[in-house]
Amino acid sequence: MLWADPMKATWTRFLLAVILAAVFLLGGCATQSDMDSVQRDSNNLTKELLGLQRNLYDLNAEMKEISGKLDSLEKRTSTLQRDVNVMSGEVKSKVGLLEKEMESSSQPMRRYQADLGARLDKMQLEVQNLTGRFEEGKYFAEKTFGATKNYQTRLEEMEKRVAALSKSPEGGEKKPEPAARPPLEKGEEEKPPVITAPADPSKEAPAKRAEPPKKPVAGPDEAYKKSYDLYSKGDIEGAQREFKRFLEAYPKSKYAENAHFWLGECYFSQKKYEDAILEFDEVIKKYPKGNKIPDALYRQGMAFLEMKDTTNAKLILKEVVRRFPQSDQANRARKKLKELG
């Protein structure tokens, strides 16, 4: 303690003074002045000792006060610790309840997002199908309009020729002269002549009408349109049959790529996923620069996914993203890969 060293030094000095006084007394050679000096030192040491004792009492009092404050502080600390433990338990409990509520509330949202993503994929596919149908319909409409216009022109020319043949060169028809009446038999009464109205030259049929053009045999355009119309109307089996016939009859037609793709879609709709994958593969192999490659790859990946072959499905969808990163099919593939994890 702080007062230990000064106290020890004072006691040492006091004992030395006493010992010296005893030595002088015993030796018999101590003078009065020496005795007075020793007495003064003894008195001074006594005063210092008393002062140190008072300091000691004060320090003890301060130590008791500090000890009391420490005890009070420990009690308050213990109380605070208990309060903190209680609050920590309450916070953990509330956090647990909040997490459960968030989890239970987020599940419907996740299901809704997944359903919304599936509906969006379906709508995008329908838009794509409608776009394809619109383009093909536009092409066939333009072609049909051109053929109709040509046919109308030819029909007008034929009508003009018929009108010209129905008229005579002089601008009218000669009236026929009445025929001589034969003599009457005995007992036969004379009957009034039958007057017939002259024929209307405008209604008189020409001697020979031009025959209308025969309907041409169905070519690749008509055959493909028939197949696609069946698919558009939901006749999947009929469309599948006609697309096969089309590919057998016109394997090198400009519509062959589309025919392979829509045949794959027919198989997909019938849940014949292996056949669909093979048909989409025909598009990818035979037409590497065709416009149906992104669709064929994406639908091939979806067919693998329907077969629960997640590994191959992911590989195909990643290939769509790698080869066609800016396409709509790549965007749908990214969403599907995110769902698969």
C-alpha positions as CSV (number, residue, x, y, z in Angstrom):
1,M,0.0,0.0,0.0
2,L,1.0,3.7,-0.4
3,W,1.6,4.3,3.3
4,A,3.6,1.1,3.9
5,D,7.1,2.5,2.9
6,P,6.9,5.9,4.8
7,M,5.6,4.0,7.9
8,K,8.4,1.5,7.8
9,A,11.1,4.2,7.4
10,T,9.6,6.2,10.4
11,W,9.6,3.1,12.6
12,T,13.2,2.4,11.6
13,R,14.3,5.8,12.4
14,F,12.5,5.7,15.8
15,L,14.1,2.4,16.7
16,L,17.6,3.7,15.8
17,A,17.1,6.7,18.0
18,V,16.0,4.6,21.0
19,I,19.0,2.2,20.4
20,L,21.4,5.2,20.2
21,A,19.9,6.6,23.5
22,A,20.3,3.3,25.2
23,V,23.9,3.0,24.0
24,F,24.8,6.4,25.2
25,L,23.2,5.8,28.6
26,L,24.9,2.4,28.9
27,G,28.2,3.8,27.8
28,G,28.0,6.6,30.2
29,C,29.5,9.0,27.8
30,A,26.3,10.7,26.6
31,T,26.0,14.4,27.2
32,Q,23.0,16.5,28.1
33,S,22.9,18.0,24.6
34,D,23.0,14.6,23.1
35,M,20.1,13.5,25.2
36,D,18.2,16.6,24.2
37,S,18.9,15.9,20.5
38,V,17.7,12.4,20.9
39,Q,14.6,13.6,22.7
40,R,13.8,16.0,19.9
41,D,14.3,13.4,17.3
42,S,12.1,11.1,19.3
43,N,9.4,13.7,19.5
44,N,9.5,14.5,15.8
45,L,9.3,10.8,15.0
46,T,6.4,10.4,17.3
47,K,4.6,13.3,15.5
48,E,5.3,11.7,12.1
49,L,4.1,8.4,13.4
50,L,0.9,10.0,14.6
51,G,0.5,11.8,11.2
52,L,1.0,8.5,9.4
53,Q,-1.6,6.8,11.6
54,R,-4.1,9.5,10.7
55,N,-3.3,9.1,7.0
56,L,-3.8,5.4,7.5
57,Y,-7.2,5.9,9.1
58,D,-8.2,8.2,6.2
59,L,-7.0,5.6,3.7
60,N,-8.9,2.9,5.4
61,A,-12.1,5.0,5.3
62,E,-11.5,5.8,1.6
63,M,-11.0,2.1,0.9
64,K,-14.2,1.2,2.7
65,E,-16.1,3.8,0.7
66,I,-14.5,2.6,-2.6
67,S,-15.3,-1.0,-1.6
68,G,-18.9,-0.1,-1.0
69,K,-19.1,1.6,-4.4
70,L,-17.6,-1.4,-6.0
71,D,-20.1,-3.7,-4.4
72,S,-22.9,-1.4,-5.5
73,L,-21.4,-1.3,-9.0
74,E,-21.2,-5.1,-9.1
75,K,-24.8,-5.4,-8.1
76,R,-25.9,-2.9,-10.8
77,T,-23.7,-4.8,-13.3
78,S,-25.3,-8.1,-12.3
79,T,-28.7,-6.5,-12.7
80,L,-27.9,-5.1,-16.1
81,Q,-26.5,-8.4,-17.2
82,R,-29.7,-10.2,-16.2
83,D,-31.7,-7.5,-18.1
84,V,-29.5,-7.9,-21.1
85,N,-29.9,-11.7,-21.0
86,V,-33.6,-11.3,-20.8
87,M,-33.7,-8.8,-23.6
88,S,-31.4,-11.0,-25.7
89,G,-33.8,-14.0,-25.3
90,E,-36.8,-11.8,-26.2
91,V,-35.0,-10.5,-29.3
92,K,-34.0,-14.0,-30.4
93,S,-37.5,-15.2,-29.9
94,K,-38.9,-12.2,-31.9
95,V,-36.3,-12.6,-34.6
96,G,-37.2,-16.3,-34.9
97,L,-40.9,-15.5,-35.2
98,L,-40.2,-12.8,-37.7
99,E,-38.1,-15.2,-39.8
100,K,-40.9,-17.8,-39.8
101,E,-43.4,-15.1,-40.8
102,M,-41.1,-13.9,-43.6
103,E,-40.6,-17.5,-44.8
104,S,-44.3,-18.3,-44.7
105,S,-45.1,-15.0,-46.5
106,S,-42.4,-15.4,-49.1
107,Q,-43.5,-18.9,-50.2
108,P,-46.7,-17.7,-52.0
109,M,-44.6,-14.9,-53.6
110,R,-42.1,-17.4,-54.8
111,R,-44.8,-19.7,-56.2
112,Y,-46.4,-16.7,-57.8
113,Q,-43.1,-15.6,-59.4
114,A,-42.5,-19.2,-60.7
115,D,-46.0,-19.3,-62.1
116,L,-45.6,-15.9,-63.6
117,G,-42.3,-16.9,-65.2
118,A,-43.9,-20.0,-66.7
119,R,-46.9,-18.0,-68.0
120,L,-44.5,-15.4,-69.4
121,D,-42.5,-18.2,-71.2
122,K,-45.8,-19.6,-72.6
123,M,-46.9,-16.1,-73.7
124,Q,-43.6,-15.5,-75.4
125,L,-43.8,-18.8,-77.2
126,E,-47.4,-18.0,-78.3
127,V,-46.2,-14.5,-79.5
128,Q,-43.5,-16.2,-81.5
129,N,-45.9,-18.7,-83.0
130,L,-48.3,-15.9,-83.9
131,T,-45.5,-13.9,-85.4
132,G,-44.5,-16.9,-87.5
133,R,-48.1,-17.5,-88.5
134,F,-48.5,-13.8,-89.4
135,E,-45.4,-13.8,-91.6
136,E,-46.5,-17.0,-93.3
137,G,-50.1,-15.8,-93.7
138,K,-48.8,-12.5,-95.1
139,Y,-46.7,-14.4,-97.7
140,F,-49.6,-16.7,-98.7
141,A,-52.0,-13.7,-98.8
142,E,-49.7,-11.7,-101.1
143,K,-49.3,-14.8,-103.3
144,T,-53.0,-15.5,-103.3
145,F,-53.8,-11.9,-104.0
146,G,-51.4,-11.9,-107.0
147,A,-53.0,-15.1,-108.4
148,T,-56.5,-13.7,-107.8
149,K,-55.7,-10.5,-109.6
150,N,-54.2,-12.4,-112.5
151,Y,-57.3,-14.6,-112.7
152,Q,-59.6,-11.6,-112.6
153,T,-57.8,-9.9,-115.4
154,R,-58.1,-13.1,-117.5
155,L,-61.8,-13.4,-116.7
156,E,-62.5,-9.8,-117.8
157,E,-60.7,-10.5,-121.1
158,M,-62.9,-13.6,-121.6
159,E,-66.0,-11.6,-120.9
160,K,-65.0,-9.1,-123.5
161,R,-64.4,-11.8,-126.1
162,V,-67.8,-13.4,-125.3
163,A,-69.6,-10.1,-125.7
164,A,-67.8,-9.5,-129.0
165,L,-68.8,-12.9,-130.4
166,S,-72.4,-12.4,-129.4
167,K,-72.8,-9.5,-131.8
168,S,-72.9,-9.7,-135.6
169,P,-70.4,-7.8,-137.8
170,E,-73.1,-5.3,-139.0
171,G,-74.0,-4.5,-135.5
172,G,-77.3,-6.6,-135.4
173,E,-78.8,-9.9,-136.3
174,K,-80.9,-10.6,-139.4
175,K,-84.5,-11.6,-138.9
176,P,-85.3,-15.1,-140.3
177,E,-87.8,-15.3,-143.2
178,P,-91.1,-17.2,-142.5
179,A,-91.1,-20.7,-143.9
180,A,-93.8,-21.8,-146.5
181,R,-96.8,-23.5,-144.9
182,P,-97.5,-27.1,-146.2
183,P,-101.0,-28.0,-147.6
184,L,-103.7,-29.1,-145.2
185,E,-104.9,-32.6,-145.1
186,K,-108.6,-33.5,-145.2
187,G,-110.4,-32.9,-142.0
188,E,-107.5,-30.9,-140.6
189,E,-108.3,-27.5,-139.2
190,E,-106.1,-24.6,-139.8
191,K,-104.2,-23.5,-136.7
192,P,-103.0,-20.0,-136.1
193,P,-99.3,-19.6,-136.6
194,V,-97.1,-19.7,-133.6
195,I,-95.2,-16.5,-133.2
196,T,-91.9,-16.7,-131.4
197,A,-90.1,-13.7,-130.0
198,P,-86.8,-12.9,-131.5
199,A,-83.9,-14.1,-129.4
200,D,-82.0,-11.6,-127.3
201,P,-78.6,-11.4,-128.8
202,S,-77.1,-10.4,-125.4
203,K,-78.5,-13.6,-123.9
204,E,-77.6,-15.9,-126.7
205,A,-74.9,-18.3,-125.7
206,P,-71.8,-18.2,-127.8
207,A,-70.9,-21.1,-129.9
208,K,-68.0,-22.1,-127.8
209,R,-67.0,-20.7,-124.4
210,A,-63.4,-20.6,-123.1
211,E,-62.9,-23.2,-120.4
212,P,-61.8,-21.9,-117.0
213,P,-58.2,-22.8,-116.0
214,K,-57.8,-26.1,-114.2
215,K,-56.9,-26.1,-110.6
216,P,-53.1,-26.7,-110.3
217,V,-51.8,-29.7,-108.4
218,A,-50.8,-28.7,-104.8
219,G,-47.2,-27.6,-104.6
220,P,-44.9,-27.0,-101.6
221,D,-46.5,-23.7,-100.7
222,E,-50.0,-25.2,-100.5
223,A,-48.8,-28.3,-98.8
224,Y,-46.9,-26.4,-96.1
225,K,-49.8,-24.0,-95.6
226,K,-52.2,-27.0,-95.2
227,S,-49.9,-28.6,-92.6
228,Y,-49.4,-25.3,-90.7
229,D,-53.1,-24.5,-90.7
230,L,-53.8,-27.9,-89.1
231,Y,-51.3,-27.2,-86.4
232,S,-52.7,-23.7,-85.8
233,K,-56.2,-25.1,-85.4
234,G,-55.0,-27.6,-82.8
235,D,-55.2,-30.7,-84.9
236,I,-51.8,-32.0,-83.8
237,E,-52.1,-35.5,-85.2
238,G,-53.2,-34.2,-88.6
239,A,-50.5,-31.6,-88.6
240,Q,-47.9,-34.2,-87.7
241,R,-49.1,-36.4,-90.6
242,E,-49.1,-33.6,-93.1
243,F,-45.6,-32.3,-92.0
244,K,-44.2,-35.8,-92.5
245,R,-45.8,-36.0,-96.0
246,F,-44.5,-32.5,-96.8
247,L,-40.9,-33.5,-95.8
248,E,-41.1,-36.7,-97.8
249,A,-42.4,-34.9,-100.9
250,Y,-40.3,-31.7,-100.6
251,P,-37.2,-32.4,-98.5
252,K,-35.3,-29.5,-100.1
253,S,-38.1,-26.9,-100.0
254,K,-37.5,-23.5,-98.4
255,Y,-40.1,-24.5,-95.8
256,A,-38.3,-27.7,-94.9
257,E,-36.5,-26.1,-91.9
258,N,-39.8,-24.8,-90.5
259,A,-41.5,-28.1,-91.2
260,H,-38.9,-30.0,-89.1
261,F,-39.3,-27.5,-86.3
262,W,-43.1,-27.6,-86.2
263,L,-43.0,-31.4,-86.5
264,G,-40.9,-31.3,-83.3
265,E,-43.5,-29.1,-81.7
266,C,-46.2,-31.7,-82.6
267,Y,-44.1,-34.4,-80.9
268,F,-43.6,-32.1,-77.9
269,S,-47.4,-31.4,-77.6
270,Q,-47.9,-35.2,-77.6
271,K,-45.3,-35.6,-74.9
272,K,-43.1,-37.7,-77.2
273,Y,-40.1,-35.8,-75.9
274,E,-37.4,-38.1,-77.4
275,D,-38.9,-37.8,-80.9
276,A,-39.1,-34.0,-80.3
277,I,-35.5,-33.8,-79.4
278,L,-34.5,-35.8,-82.5
279,E,-36.6,-33.6,-84.7
280,F,-35.2,-30.4,-83.2
281,D,-31.8,-31.9,-83.8
282,E,-32.6,-32.2,-87.5
283,V,-33.1,-28.4,-87.6
284,I,-29.8,-27.8,-85.8
285,K,-27.8,-30.2,-88.0
286,K,-29.3,-29.5,-91.4
287,Y,-29.8,-25.8,-91.1
288,P,-26.9,-24.4,-89.0
289,K,-27.5,-20.9,-90.3
290,G,-31.3,-21.0,-90.2
291,N,-33.5,-18.7,-88.2
292,K,-35.0,-21.6,-86.2
293,I,-31.8,-22.6,-84.5
294,P,-32.4,-20.6,-81.2
295,D,-36.0,-21.9,-81.0
296,A,-34.9,-25.5,-81.7
297,L,-32.1,-25.4,-79.1
298,Y,-34.4,-23.9,-76.4
299,R,-37.2,-26.3,-77.1
300,Q,-34.7,-29.2,-77.1
301,G,-33.6,-28.1,-73.6
302,M,-37.2,-27.9,-72.4
303,A,-37.8,-31.4,-73.7
304,F,-34.8,-32.7,-71.7
305,L,-36.3,-30.9,-68.7
306,E,-39.6,-32.6,-69.2
307,M,-37.8,-35.9,-69.2
308,K,-36.2,-35.0,-65.8
309,D,-32.8,-34.9,-67.4
310,T,-31.7,-31.7,-65.7
311,T,-28.0,-32.2,-66.6
312,N,-28.6,-32.2,-70.4
313,A,-31.2,-29.5,-70.0
314,K,-28.8,-27.1,-68.4
315,L,-26.1,-27.8,-71.0
316,I,-28.5,-27.0,-73.9
317,L,-29.9,-23.9,-72.2
318,K,-26.3,-22.7,-71.6
319,E,-25.6,-23.3,-75.2
320,V,-28.5,-21.0,-76.2
321,V,-27.1,-18.3,-74.0
322,R,-23.6,-18.7,-75.4
323,R,-24.5,-18.8,-79.0
324,F,-27.4,-16.3,-79.1
325,P,-26.9,-14.0,-76.0
326,Q,-29.1,-11.2,-77.3
327,S,-32.1,-13.3,-78.3
328,D,-35.4,-13.8,-76.5
329,Q,-34.7,-17.5,-76.3
330,A,-31.4,-16.6,-74.4
331,N,-33.4,-14.4,-71.9
332,R,-35.9,-17.3,-71.3
333,A,-32.9,-19.7,-70.9
334,R,-31.3,-17.5,-68.3
335,K,-34.5,-17.4,-66.2
336,K,-34.9,-21.1,-66.5
337,L,-31.3,-21.7,-65.4
338,K,-31.8,-19.4,-62.5
339,E,-34.8,-21.4,-61.4
340,L,-32.9,-24.7,-61.7
341,G,-30.0,-23.3,-59.6
